[in-house]
């Protein structure tokens, strides 16, 4: 690593053992991508997590010239979460480097022969399309409708108060969030 690794913790202590574990793991990222200017690792203990095996959260953010890569993983132990997030960010680095090399060579990914796993990873298949009519409603009606329909993750609705399409979603802590898209 060219620069230092910033480690931030929430609801837990950063022990010397964990710091040394991170310091041992992080340098291997240089083998994959040598243009990393900044590395940030966020570690947290989430006591309100629904599942015990997702109480520890490790997130890594890599910044360099022209890119930002971020990955997050959860596990029952902090070292496991660190291992999982390292594997995930390494896969993201490989995809990023592959896209950059394809762009330089003028090769589209579809021209190259990919094995089945890479094909699924790089080219997600849209297996189903749905159309539905949006009925104007307020946010509380949307929460009720979401629960009545048994939608656990999200619900799309036309917000009568803002005259726009919104996405209602359930957060990990049991509360709700609303995404209000805007055209860019």
C-alpha positions as MATLAB code, in Angstrom:
seq = 'XXXXXXXXXXXXXXXXXXXXXXXXXXXXXXXXXXXXXXXXXXXXXXXXXXXXXXXXXXXXXXXXXXXXXXXXXXXXXXXXXXXXXXXXXXXXXXXXXXXXXXXXXXXXXXXXXXXXXXXXXXXXXXXXXXXXXXXXXXXXXXXXXXXXXXXXXXXXXXXXXXXXXXXXXXXXXXXXXXXXXXXX';
ca = [
       0.000    0.000    0.000;
       1.316    3.374   -0.952;
      -0.648    5.166    1.744;
      -1.814    4.150    5.157;
      -4.918    2.119    5.775;
      -7.629    3.963    7.700;
      -9.606    1.702   10.010;
     -12.807    2.903   11.655;
     -14.836    0.929   14.180;
     -18.382    1.237   15.455;
     -19.779   -0.482   18.550;
     -16.568   -2.469   19.022;
     -12.901   -2.023   19.956;
     -10.055   -2.149   17.485;
      -7.696   -4.535   19.222;
      -4.035   -4.884   18.332;
      -4.793   -8.417   17.084;
      -7.449   -7.173   14.638;
      -5.200   -4.328   13.457;
      -2.357   -6.764   12.789;
      -4.755   -9.101   10.975;
      -5.828   -6.236    8.700;
      -2.233   -5.120    8.147;
      -1.370   -8.672    7.075;
      -4.309   -8.952    4.630;
      -4.341   -5.522    2.955;
      -0.932   -5.602    1.195;
      -2.085   -8.458   -1.039;
      -4.455   -6.019   -2.774;
      -1.403   -4.360   -4.344;
      -0.830   -7.565   -6.295;
      -4.211   -7.068   -7.939;
      -4.245   -3.295   -8.387;
      -1.246   -1.053   -7.821;
      -3.026    2.296   -8.301;
      -4.746    2.277   -4.887;
      -4.275    5.679   -3.257;
      -6.561    5.312   -0.250;
      -7.884    2.329    1.669;
     -10.620    2.644    4.254;
     -11.922   -0.229    6.350;
     -15.042    0.123    8.466;
     -15.699   -2.539   11.081;
     -18.871   -2.696   13.120;
     -20.754   -4.846   15.550;
     -24.506   -4.741   14.908;
     -26.290   -6.035   17.962;
     -29.708   -5.560   16.317;
     -28.894   -7.827   13.354;
     -31.654  -10.328   12.656;
     -29.247  -13.243   12.322;
     -26.374  -14.043   14.651;
     -24.117  -14.883   11.715;
     -24.344  -11.305   10.432;
     -23.498   -9.383   13.591;
     -20.012   -8.334   12.493;
     -19.756   -6.102    9.425;
     -16.600   -5.357    7.456;
     -16.631   -2.793    4.667;
     -13.656   -1.845    2.525;
     -13.412    1.162    0.236;
     -10.551    1.562   -2.233;
      -9.946    4.872   -3.977;
      -7.584    5.542   -6.787;
      -7.304    7.712   -9.827;
     -10.572    7.271  -11.694;
     -12.140    4.583   -9.517;
     -13.829    3.847   -6.224;
     -14.444    0.221   -5.282;
     -16.459   -0.782   -2.228;
     -17.467   -4.121   -0.727;
     -19.280   -5.146    2.429;
     -19.683   -8.517    4.104;
     -21.205   -9.821    7.322;
     -20.264  -12.771    9.499;
     -20.504  -14.162   13.013;
     -16.876  -13.212   13.745;
     -14.929  -10.119   12.738;
     -12.032  -12.032   11.182;
     -14.453  -14.023    9.031;
     -16.108  -10.791    7.894;
     -12.674   -9.380    7.008;
     -11.788  -12.517    5.023;
     -15.107  -12.430    3.152;
     -14.836   -8.739    2.298;
     -11.246   -9.207    1.090;
     -12.373  -11.984   -1.269;
     -15.225   -9.836   -2.531;
     -13.065   -6.743   -3.169;
     -10.486   -8.893   -4.993;
     -13.249  -10.104   -7.347;
     -14.342   -6.493   -7.890;
     -10.758   -5.484   -8.671;
     -10.504   -8.285  -11.230;
     -13.758   -7.164  -12.891;
     -12.608   -3.536  -12.875;
      -9.245   -4.431  -14.422;
     -10.959   -6.636  -16.999;
     -13.296   -3.847  -18.081;
     -10.385   -1.414  -18.335;
      -8.322   -3.827  -20.421;
     -11.280   -4.521  -22.713;
     -11.827   -0.794  -23.202;
      -8.164   -0.234  -24.065;
      -8.096   -3.119  -26.529;
     -11.441   -2.185  -28.047;
     -12.826   -5.618  -27.229;
     -16.378   -5.898  -25.999;
     -16.863   -8.518  -23.297;
     -19.334  -10.351  -25.529;
     -16.604  -10.956  -28.119;
     -14.455  -12.849  -25.648;
     -15.250  -16.430  -24.726;
     -16.345  -16.551  -21.101;
     -17.002  -19.571  -18.983;
     -20.517  -19.977  -17.590;
     -19.702  -18.598  -14.117;
     -18.060  -15.463  -15.517;
     -20.958  -15.002  -17.890;
     -23.444  -15.001  -15.011;
     -21.254  -12.706  -12.924;
     -20.538  -10.172  -15.674;
     -23.825  -10.346  -17.581;
     -26.798  -10.788  -15.281;
     -29.753  -12.397  -16.992;
     -33.086  -10.601  -16.755;
     -35.339  -13.575  -16.177;
     -38.639  -11.771  -15.767;
     -40.307   -8.461  -16.541;
     -43.380   -7.165  -14.777;
     -45.803   -4.367  -15.526;
     -48.258   -3.044  -13.004;
     -50.501   -0.049  -12.507;
     -49.424    2.463   -9.897;
     -52.255    3.799   -7.763;
     -51.593    7.164   -6.099;
     -51.184    6.783   -2.331;
     -49.417    8.423    0.595;
     -46.439    6.932    2.432;
     -48.473    5.310    5.214;
     -50.778    3.651    2.687;
     -47.681    2.352    0.905;
     -46.392    0.794    4.157;
     -49.784   -0.858    4.707;
     -49.930   -2.090    1.113;
     -46.385   -3.435    1.300;
     -47.245   -5.421    4.427;
     -50.577   -6.630    3.032;
     -48.917   -7.929   -0.118;
     -46.180   -9.640    1.874;
     -43.402   -7.724    0.121;
     -40.485   -7.954    2.531;
     -37.794   -5.993    0.689;
     -39.342   -3.136   -1.275;
     -42.540   -1.644   -2.701;
     -42.833    0.779   -5.632;
     -45.637    3.326   -5.445;
     -46.808    6.650   -6.872;
     -46.544    9.159   -4.037;
     -49.647   11.353   -4.228;
     -48.037   13.980   -1.980;
     -44.932   14.491   -4.132;
     -46.434   13.464   -7.512;
     -43.539   11.101   -8.138;
     -42.673    7.423   -8.165;
     -41.028    6.300   -4.908;
     -39.524    3.074   -3.620;
     -40.368    2.067   -0.078;
     -37.956   -0.406    1.512;
     -37.587   -2.130    4.838;
     -34.344   -1.454    6.685;
     -32.439   -4.006    8.749;
     -33.497   -2.333   11.987;
     -37.189   -2.792   11.103;
     -37.848    0.817   10.108;
     -38.665    1.927    6.571;
     -36.834    4.092    4.053;
     -38.032    5.848    0.928;
     -36.055    6.373   -2.250;
     -37.185    9.402   -4.255;
     -35.563    9.144   -7.697;
     -34.783   12.268   -9.690;
     -33.862   12.483  -13.357;
     -30.221   13.492  -13.814;
];
